[in-house]
Amino acid sequence: MQFDDDADLDTSEVRDVRGSRVPGGRATIGGGIAGIIALILGLFFGVGPEQLGLSSGDTAPAPTASTQAEVDQACRQGSDANTREDCRIVAVVNSVQDYWRAEFPRRQGRYTDARTVMFTGQVGTACGAATAAVGPFYCPADRQVYLDLGFFDDLRTKFGSTGGPFAQAYVVAHEYGHHVQNLMGTLQRAQDGRQGANSNAVRVELQADCYAGVWAHHATTTPDERTGRPVLTTLTDADIRDGLDAAAAVGDDRIQERFQGRVTPESWTHGSAAQRQQWFYTGYRTGDMARCNTFA
């Protein structure tokens, strides 16, 4: 996975609040992606939303520190993304949104940008307060992706993924898949509170995997609107294997087997390892979001 060394990175698409605690809005536990993730972790780890750091109130402390200025200074070009993890996230976000900004008009739609918020420990969102234990998530209420970079270590050490830069890109692209669903009006299908292998929650997650694959198909050919050249220049078969491996590692059956010792499909909310791989690869192979109809 290689970025154009001379690409101009747009750090305005990423908000860095690592080391800070920021105020958030009212929580919507049980609805939205954050609530779904909290439910999964509750089932697998035996804890509830309060223990996970998801609350029904606001987070009181205001930001005490920010590394935004450092990211703005350090993450200027693609060469920075090739050597530094947080800059890589900036570059992936730029690439993902370059693609969706171009794709929506082709389908008579209009894409609205979503920022990624990098945090550590705890963060306030319009969906409530969340800790890093929740993992990466998209909050539809404020249309932002939330990411603690420590999750990528967990992906390898706790979930058994091979890791790699494209595994990180897959995670980011999946969360932006939820943003696409929010803009298209399909995300709310997961908010009926139902679980199980055939639930809407699973179908929404698999569709986000497929959308991530669609982006990957076009990533090295979608021009950046600032330079006219793709931000991402090289994506190898090994990169795609890392993405597929990450998708499998966070399959419901793999996680259940690892953390509770048995597989219970009636409580699935994200789909099996095989399903997640299948839908990511469907998007990657076809490059067509119309082929991502997991509800059919």
GIRAZI-V729441 format. One record per helix or strand of 3 or more residues. SS is the DSSP state (helix for helix, strand for strand). FROM is the first residue (numbers start at 0). TO is the last residue. Records with the same first field share a line. If there is no record, write none. Layout:
BEGIN
SS = FROM-TO  FROM-TO
END
This chain:
BEGIN
helix = 10-12  31-44  48-51  67-73  77-80  84-105  131-133  150-156  164-183  186-191  199-217  236-248  251-259  264-266  272-285  288-291
strand = 13-15  114-117  121-124  127-130  136-138  143-146  231-233
END
